[in-house]
């Protein structure tokens, strides 16, 4: 920072050590609260995105994608793309392609699965949110398309990434 001197026309350069810093009150160590580690998925104050939907087995999606000729299954990348195309095809078949989502989610045991979701905790990810849930008819249509038994219900799943 350059500062002009009032007595002469000379310029002096001020170093960062000469700039006064704002004072912060120092909290004594005895009054500081210890930092506690809370698991990310269980913390109520995190912004982790969760999806409301059904878990789908990747092999089942791949089989459906190959039957409908949605892509090849030669390499791991092609298998993933075919499985995702099959999931989107299911959403398109029931008319939920505009508001649904296909994403990877994690179970409590740490296993990763594909999820066909109709709601999300992030309003930028889905039309439906926890405050505005999808209609029951739409959830029943997804359940029927996935050939899920009657005792299986959609759940909230944390996003895998």
KOLTORPA-862985 format. One record per residue (C-alpha): residue number from 1; x, y, z. Coordinates in nm, 3 decimals. Example, Ala and Ser with C-alpha at 12.3 -4.5 7.8 and 13.67 -1.06 7.14 Angstrom:
2
+-----+---------+---------+---------+
!   k !      c1 !      c2 !      c3 !
+-----+---------+---------+---------+
!   1 !   1.230 !  -0.450 !   0.780 !
!   2 !   1.367 !  -0.106 !   0.714 !
+-----+---------+---------+---------+
END
This chain:
161
+-----+---------+---------+---------+
!   k !      c1 !      c2 !      c3 !
+-----+---------+---------+---------+
!   1 !   0.000 !   0.000 !   0.000 !
!   2 !   0.138 !   0.342 !  -0.087 !
!   3 !   0.075 !   0.642 !   0.136 !
!   4 !   0.148 !   1.006 !   0.051 !
!   5 !   0.330 !   1.206 !   0.315 !
!   6 !   0.163 !   1.534 !   0.407 !
!   7 !   0.485 !   1.734 !   0.453 !
!   8 !   0.653 !   1.634 !   0.130 !
!   9 !   0.553 !   1.484 !  -0.200 !
!  10 !   0.740 !   1.162 !  -0.130 !
!  11 !   0.558 !   0.832 !  -0.124 !
!  12 !   0.629 !   0.576 !   0.146 !
!  13 !   0.544 !   0.210 !   0.123 !
!  14 !   0.365 !   0.063 !   0.422 !
!  15 !   0.437 !  -0.301 !   0.498 !
!  16 !   0.178 !  -0.548 !   0.620 !
!  17 !   0.334 !  -0.553 !   0.968 !
!  18 !   0.249 !  -0.183 !   1.008 !
!  19 !  -0.123 !  -0.230 !   0.931 !
!  20 !  -0.314 !  -0.269 !   1.257 !
!  21 !  -0.528 !  -0.582 !   1.279 !
!  22 !  -0.869 !  -0.580 !   1.444 !
!  23 !  -0.857 !  -0.717 !   1.795 !
!  24 !  -1.041 !  -1.040 !   1.867 !
!  25 !  -1.138 !  -1.135 !   2.219 !
!  26 !  -0.941 !  -1.432 !   2.340 !
!  27 !  -1.152 !  -1.710 !   2.492 !
!  28 !  -0.985 !  -1.886 !   2.786 !
!  29 !  -0.919 !  -2.254 !   2.731 !
!  30 !  -1.139 !  -2.353 !   3.023 !
!  31 !  -1.442 !  -2.192 !   2.855 !
!  32 !  -1.388 !  -2.340 !   2.510 !
!  33 !  -1.622 !  -2.620 !   2.412 !
!  34 !  -1.449 !  -2.930 !   2.281 !
!  35 !  -1.507 !  -3.016 !   1.918 !
!  36 !  -1.709 !  -3.333 !   1.888 !
!  37 !  -1.698 !  -3.551 !   1.581 !
!  38 !  -2.046 !  -3.632 !   1.457 !
!  39 !  -2.089 !  -3.887 !   1.178 !
!  40 !  -2.172 !  -3.697 !   0.860 !
!  41 !  -2.484 !  -3.896 !   0.772 !
!  42 !  -2.637 !  -3.863 !   1.121 !
!  43 !  -2.568 !  -3.492 !   1.174 !
!  44 !  -2.892 !  -3.293 !   1.148 !
!  45 !  -2.713 !  -2.972 !   1.046 !
!  46 !  -2.534 !  -3.096 !   0.738 !
!  47 !  -2.630 !  -3.028 !   0.381 !
!  48 !  -2.599 !  -3.388 !   0.267 !
!  49 !  -2.840 !  -3.453 !  -0.016 !
!  50 !  -3.079 !  -3.741 !   0.040 !
!  51 !  -3.300 !  -3.908 !  -0.218 !
!  52 !  -3.642 !  -4.067 !  -0.164 !
!  53 !  -3.689 !  -4.375 !  -0.375 !
!  54 !  -3.620 !  -4.741 !  -0.435 !
!  55 !  -3.285 !  -4.918 !  -0.446 !
!  56 !  -3.224 !  -5.111 !  -0.765 !
!  57 !  -2.979 !  -5.393 !  -0.825 !
!  58 !  -2.724 !  -5.302 !  -1.091 !
!  59 !  -2.740 !  -5.648 !  -1.251 !
!  60 !  -3.119 !  -5.623 !  -1.285 !
!  61 !  -3.085 !  -5.282 !  -1.450 !
!  62 !  -2.813 !  -5.410 !  -1.684 !
!  63 !  -3.025 !  -5.711 !  -1.782 !
!  64 !  -3.322 !  -5.484 !  -1.857 !
!  65 !  -3.101 !  -5.246 !  -2.056 !
!  66 !  -2.957 !  -5.527 !  -2.265 !
!  67 !  -3.305 !  -5.672 !  -2.331 !
!  68 !  -3.428 !  -5.333 !  -2.452 !
!  69 !  -3.105 !  -5.278 !  -2.650 !
!  70 !  -3.023 !  -4.955 !  -2.465 !
!  71 !  -2.650 !  -5.015 !  -2.493 !
!  72 !  -2.375 !  -5.276 !  -2.493 !
!  73 !  -2.235 !  -5.437 !  -2.182 !
!  74 !  -1.877 !  -5.512 !  -2.286 !
!  75 !  -1.674 !  -5.280 !  -2.062 !
!  76 !  -1.745 !  -5.155 !  -1.709 !
!  77 !  -1.820 !  -4.806 !  -1.844 !
!  78 !  -2.065 !  -4.944 !  -2.102 !
!  79 !  -2.235 !  -5.154 !  -1.832 !
!  80 !  -2.280 !  -4.847 !  -1.610 !
!  81 !  -2.417 !  -4.641 !  -1.899 !
!  82 !  -2.657 !  -4.919 !  -1.999 !
!  83 !  -2.781 !  -4.955 !  -1.640 !
!  84 !  -2.841 !  -4.581 !  -1.609 !
!  85 !  -3.021 !  -4.572 !  -1.945 !
!  86 !  -3.244 !  -4.859 !  -1.825 !
!  87 !  -3.327 !  -4.666 !  -1.506 !
!  88 !  -3.416 !  -4.354 !  -1.705 !
!  89 !  -3.621 !  -4.572 !  -1.941 !
!  90 !  -3.826 !  -4.692 !  -1.642 !
!  91 !  -3.890 !  -4.333 !  -1.536 !
!  92 !  -3.987 !  -4.237 !  -1.892 !
!  93 !  -4.223 !  -4.536 !  -1.921 !
!  94 !  -4.425 !  -4.428 !  -1.618 !
!  95 !  -4.417 !  -4.060 !  -1.714 !
!  96 !  -4.184 !  -3.947 !  -1.435 !
!  97 !  -3.881 !  -3.867 !  -1.649 !
!  98 !  -3.921 !  -3.493 !  -1.592 !
!  99 !  -3.933 !  -3.510 !  -1.213 !
! 100 !  -3.742 !  -3.829 !  -1.129 !
! 101 !  -3.375 !  -3.883 !  -1.065 !
! 102 !  -3.129 !  -4.171 !  -1.099 !
! 103 !  -2.836 !  -4.154 !  -0.862 !
! 104 !  -2.597 !  -4.357 !  -0.650 !
! 105 !  -2.684 !  -4.383 !  -0.282 !
! 106 !  -2.523 !  -4.549 !   0.020 !
! 107 !  -2.685 !  -4.780 !   0.274 !
! 108 !  -2.607 !  -4.771 !   0.646 !
! 109 !  -2.363 !  -5.058 !   0.597 !
! 110 !  -2.175 !  -4.858 !   0.334 !
! 111 !  -2.289 !  -5.044 !   0.022 !
! 112 !  -2.351 !  -4.837 !  -0.291 !
! 113 !  -2.662 !  -4.893 !  -0.506 !
! 114 !  -2.849 !  -4.722 !  -0.785 !
! 115 !  -3.161 !  -4.541 !  -0.665 !
! 116 !  -3.461 !  -4.444 !  -0.873 !
! 117 !  -3.579 !  -4.142 !  -0.678 !
! 118 !  -3.876 !  -3.912 !  -0.710 !
! 119 !  -3.788 !  -3.669 !  -0.430 !
! 120 !  -3.473 !  -3.508 !  -0.299 !
! 121 !  -3.376 !  -3.299 !   0.002 !
! 122 !  -3.219 !  -3.052 !  -0.242 !
! 123 !  -3.481 !  -2.853 !  -0.437 !
! 124 !  -3.234 !  -2.810 !  -0.725 !
! 125 !  -3.213 !  -3.187 !  -0.772 !
! 126 !  -3.583 !  -3.272 !  -0.789 !
! 127 !  -3.928 !  -3.120 !  -0.823 !
! 128 !  -4.042 !  -3.304 !  -0.512 !
! 129 !  -3.892 !  -3.236 !  -0.168 !
! 130 !  -3.967 !  -3.351 !   0.190 !
! 131 !  -4.224 !  -3.070 !   0.213 !
! 132 !  -4.378 !  -3.152 !  -0.125 !
! 133 !  -4.378 !  -3.530 !  -0.164 !
! 134 !  -4.461 !  -3.706 !  -0.492 !
! 135 !  -4.812 !  -3.846 !  -0.538 !
! 136 !  -4.871 !  -4.200 !  -0.416 !
! 137 !  -4.982 !  -4.309 !  -0.766 !
! 138 !  -4.640 !  -4.217 !  -0.902 !
! 139 !  -4.460 !  -4.412 !  -0.629 !
! 140 !  -4.687 !  -4.713 !  -0.694 !
! 141 !  -4.608 !  -4.693 !  -1.066 !
! 142 !  -4.232 !  -4.696 !  -0.994 !
! 143 !  -4.278 !  -4.989 !  -0.754 !
! 144 !  -4.475 !  -5.184 !  -1.018 !
! 145 !  -4.217 !  -5.109 !  -1.290 !
! 146 !  -3.936 !  -5.228 !  -1.063 !
! 147 !  -4.135 !  -5.542 !  -0.974 !
! 148 !  -4.089 !  -5.478 !  -0.600 !
! 149 !  -4.290 !  -5.680 !  -0.344 !
! 150 !  -4.570 !  -5.509 !  -0.150 !
! 151 !  -4.371 !  -5.491 !   0.175 !
! 152 !  -4.096 !  -5.279 !   0.016 !
! 153 !  -4.150 !  -4.905 !   0.065 !
! 154 !  -3.947 !  -4.610 !  -0.065 !
! 155 !  -3.700 !  -4.461 !   0.183 !
! 156 !  -3.467 !  -4.164 !   0.219 !
! 157 !  -3.112 !  -4.260 !   0.116 !
! 158 !  -2.797 !  -4.046 !   0.150 !
! 159 !  -2.622 !  -3.961 !  -0.174 !
! 160 !  -2.301 !  -4.153 !  -0.247 !
! 161 !  -2.097 !  -3.846 !  -0.345 !
+-----+---------+---------+---------+
END
